[in-house]
Amino acid sequence: MPPSPASRCITALAVGEVALIAAIDRAGLAPDTAQRLCELGFDEGVDVEILHRAPFGGDPIAVRVGNMVVALRCDMAALIEVAA
């Protein structure tokens, strides 16, 4: 699915920036991984905030989704599109 002009990858967000999940490329994930992301609260229409990036390359990133803090590898995070 092509991203809309106003959307961008979650990895493009700055630390402290909050955005709305616009789309998740579930086809790029294993079915159990896609299900786990959903269980953790990653779904279209949910607010996310970048809390921290690891030093030396920024992988993984810490993301707040709902009341949870989740560490995501950048390759998985790249499949999540957000809109401001």
Protein Blocks (a to p, Z undefined) as FASTA:
>chain_A
ZZdfkbccfklpcehiacddfbdcfklpcfklmmmmmmnopaghiacddfbdceehipac
dddehjbccdddfklmmmpccdZZ
